[in-house]
Structures are given as structure tokens and as C-alpha cells.
Amino acid sequence: MLPRVEHFVVVPVPVEVAFQAFLDLERLLNRGVYDEASWTEGIPWQVGSRIRYVIVKPVQATVTAVVTAIHPPHSISLLNHGLGVTAEQNVYFNPNIKGGTIIRVSMDLIGKAFELSDSSLADAASFILRDALNTVVELCKRRA
């Protein structure tokens, strides 16, 4: 059974600003991790809309995702498909008691990767989650 991968960050902005920063796919590009992050179907960030990610690091993969739920500015759920695996991703935005916002993300992986061991897949998923949230941190710091 594949693991659950989790990560969280604290950003120095209100929940609404952190949520908007997460929605900005441009934050992922031009850093050597993603070649593409684009909408392929539907109105962006609406239930049923689809995103295509072309990842080059830590592994080369094309991942498609569908938005399964969105409750601005508190949560987003996506269903990701790539490398033979389906991953349910949930992102939560909550006020931090010390100020700012805590962003928590979890990903439950299901299936068997075509070319990666379970531990390599878990490592890659963890890298992608950390990287994605770190880009939100950087964007929020610029907006703070």
C-alpha cells in the first residue's frame, strides 16, 4: 500500500491572500521543476476543471488533475493521475494562532507506478508537495 504524504507551511499573510497565492500556477514555472502548468478544460479552479502539469524534476512525468472540490478560501481538493498512480490531494488554509496562515496539504497515493519503486514514488510526491508549498511561501512573502 502506498503512503500518505503530508506537508505544511506557515505564511505571513491572511487566509484569503494565501489561498489566492496557491491558485497562481505561474509560481510553479521557470524554476527547473515544471515545464508546464496549464488549464486544459473548464473554468480555472471550478469543480470539474482540469490542469496538466509537465514535471521534469525529481522525475519526468505528465500529471493531469481535476478539481473535485473547492471552498474558497479554506480548501481545495484535486484528483491527480500520472505515472500509473492516482493521488487524492487535499489542501487546507487555516488562520495561524500567531498570525498568518497555515497551509496543510495531504496526498493519498493509490496504484503502482510504472517505473518507480513505492519509496521512490513517495519521495517524488513529497518533493513535489514541499516544492509547491514553498513557492506559495515565496509568493506570500513578496505580497506581505
N, C-alpha and C positions, 0 to 999 in steps of 0.2 A: 504494500500500500504506500502510495506517495504521501509525503508530509504536507502539513500546512506550513506556509511560510508567512511570517509576520514582520512588520517593521513599523516604527512610529518616529515622528519628529515633532518638535515644538517650533512654531514660527511666531515672530514678534508682531503679528497683525491680527485684527479681529477675524472671526469665523468667516464672514462674508468675503473678505479680501483673500483669505487663504483658499476658499472654495473657488473663487474666480481665477486665482493663480493656477490651481490644479487643472482647470478647464483649458488653459492656454497650451495647446500642443506644441507650439513653436519653441517652448522651453526645452523640449527634448532634442531638438535638432542642432547640427553644427558643433557637435562635441565628440564625434567619433564613436558613438554608441548606436544611434539610429540614423539610417539613411532616409527614412520616410516615416511620417506620422500624419495620415490624411484621412479625411472622411470619404467613404465610398458609397454611402447610401443614407438617405434620410436627412432630417434637420439635425445639425450637431447637438449632441447632449440631450436628445429626446429618446424615450424608450423606443427601442427598435432600430435606432440609428447604428451604423457600422463604421468602424475605424480599421485601417490597415497600418500595421507597424512593420517596417523592414529593419531588423536588428542586425548589427554587424559585430557587436561585442556584448557579452563574452562569447556568444556563439552566433553563427549566421542563421537567421530564421525569419520567416514571414509569419506574423501573427495577425489574425483577424479577431476583432472583438465586437460584441453587440452590447449596447446599453440595455440592461434588464430592469433597472430601477434608478430613479434619481429624485432626491428630495432636497432641493436647494435650501439653505446652504449646509445641510447636515450630512448627506450621504450620497454615494454613487455606487451602483453595482454593475459589474461587467462580466460577461462570459467570454473568455479568451480561448482561441483554438490555434495551435501551432505545434510543430514537431511531433504530431501524433497524440498530443495531450490536450485535454480540456481543463481550464482553470477558472474557477469561480473567484472573482476578485471583489472585495468589499472595501470601500474607503469611507472613513468616518471623520468628521470635523467637529471638535468639541472645544468650548472655551477652556483655557487652562486657568486654574485657580490663581496662578502667579502672574497672569496676563498673557495675552496672545492666544494662540490656538494649538491644540494637539491634533495632529493628523495621524490616524491609525489606518494601516492597510493590512489585509489578510488575503491570502490566496490559497485555495484548496485545489491541489493538483490531482487529476484523475486520468488514467490511461498509461500507456507505455511509450516512452519517447523512441523515435525511430533510430537515432544514432547516439543517444546519451544514456549513461547509467542513471539510475534513480538519484544517486547522490550528486552526480554532475548536473542533472536537471534541477535539483533542489538548489544547488549553488548558483546556477544561472538565474533561476527565478528570484532568489534572494538578492543577487546583484542588481537585477532589473528593478525590483521594488525599491531598494535603497537608492539607486540612481534616480529613479523617477521622483521620489520624495525629496531628495537632495536638490533637484532642480527647482522644486517648489520653494524650498528654504531660500535658495539664492534669489529667486524672483521676489519673494516676500520681503527679504532684506532690502532689496532695491526700492520696493514700494513703501517701506516703513518710514 
